[in-house]
Amino acid sequence: MKNVKTLFITILTGSSLLLLAACGGGGGGGDAAPSGSGGGGSPASAGSISGKIADGYLRDARVFLDRNNNRLYDNGEPVTTSTAGGRYTLEITPGEGDRYPVVAEVIAGQTVDEDTGLPVANDYLLEAPAGKWAFVSPLTTLVKAEREKNPSFTELQAVLKVRSQLGIDDNVSLFEDYLAQNANVGKAASGAQLAEEYRRAHKAARIVAELLGSLRADITQNLGGQIAAAEQHAVAYLVTDQVMDKCAAVKQALATERNGGQPADVNSLKATVKAAINGAMLNLDLVVRYQQRSEQKPQVWDMQPPDLVSKTPQDKDKSSVDVTIGMLFDEALDETTIDDSLVVLSGPDGPLSGYVSYDASQKKLSFVPDQVLLPYASYQVTLKKDLADALGNPLEEDLSWTFSTIFDKTPPTLPDF
């Protein structure tokens, strides 16, 4: 549930801050690096900044300093093309590296992923927060998006959320070159375990990169073949939300591998996560909702539909013939979306009429049929996808479940003739 997730992030952040105070540094040394360090790149005062672009190292990507943070290259912005090893150098005005983010356009058919030696299949963007130009990756892209979507987040909170969702070890810095780190730290016996964690971070990054490209391709197709300039932020947030919300399988696979189980298979996980996302739903209506939400600049980002946390009767349960259908949600609902047509109860003779009520204090929706149900019969409840939370996030699809009835009523006493 959303409230539980928020509480978890808050607790995790507080615990990590205490650890940082006790140990004098952040996990891996790079996540809490001082502004201007670029996580190991050239100093901010220099007339140029240099770094690397990676899923695996990416050659022939267009890299630019995004001075107006519109995720598009504009004339006059420092720009270059990445070379072997994903290397790039941008000529800038001293100090600009700390003020503006670096963006890499990964171009289908042109940019080569040195993990495979092949051109990438889909266009996508990689980004890094301002001041973190030394290594731009799918993981830094997620961190940047989380900070923009949640203005109240610190950089550390964004890092912790990305680590938590993907199952990346706390000792791995999301701003360090995971390809170089898993080679360097692995040279010493004491660093072997950390080297394994950087290899796992690389696996997670490869999966995220695949999703950044394939989801962007789905959206481009659904928008008629082009993403407009005004839609860039909305699409970036939509894509990263899908990645963050649907990567439970990645977290589980990395945990299994970490505990000595089967190694995480990147290609299988790519397919599993992609299959969990309905590409057809990433349409213009959803992009417009994302545009509206980003313009509102909420303190806490929420594009998730309300979660049905419990219901009565439960699926395949048995119930009385005079049942009241009850549904409890994790957050407040938009009462303008609630009417008697929102819940459909169907039985042997078809749909039954009834009335819907909402208890805002309990976040509970109820449906009372106009008639007693038939005994020993099967019924289906359908909650229509029109229902939305208080922020206007609707259900992604209709929710349905079934139950059967018993006859539990005492017949009236017969008169004494």
Secondary structure as UniProt FT lines:
FT   HELIX           2..23
FT   HELIX           27..29
FT   TURN            30..32
FT   TURN            35..36
FT   TURN            38..40
FT   TURN            44..45
FT   STRAND          48..54
FT   TURN            55..56
FT   STRAND          57..59
FT   STRAND          62..65
FT   TURN            67..68
FT   TURN            75..76
FT   STRAND          79..81
FT   HELIX           84..86
FT   STRAND          87..91
FT   TURN            94..95
FT   HELIX           96..99
FT   STRAND          102..106
FT   TURN            108..110
FT   STRAND          112..113
FT   TURN            114..117
FT   STRAND          118..119
FT   STRAND          124..128
FT   TURN            130..131
FT   STRAND          135..136
FT   HELIX           138..149
FT   TURN            151..152
FT   HELIX           155..166
FT   TURN            170..171
FT   TURN            174..175
FT   HELIX           178..184
FT   HELIX           185..187
FT   HELIX           189..191
FT   HELIX           192..222
FT   TURN            223..224
FT   HELIX           229..231
FT   HELIX           232..246
FT   HELIX           248..258
FT   TURN            259..260
FT   HELIX           266..275
FT   HELIX           279..281
FT   HELIX           284..296
FT   STRAND          308..312
FT   TURN            315..316
FT   STRAND          317..319
FT   TURN            321..322
FT   STRAND          325..329
FT   HELIX           335..337
FT   TURN            340..341
FT   STRAND          343..347
FT   TURN            348..349
FT   STRAND          350..352
FT   STRAND          354..359
FT   TURN            360..363
FT   STRAND          364..369
FT   TURN            375..376
FT   STRAND          378..383
FT   TURN            385..386
FT   STRAND          388..389
FT   TURN            390..391
FT   STRAND          399..405
//
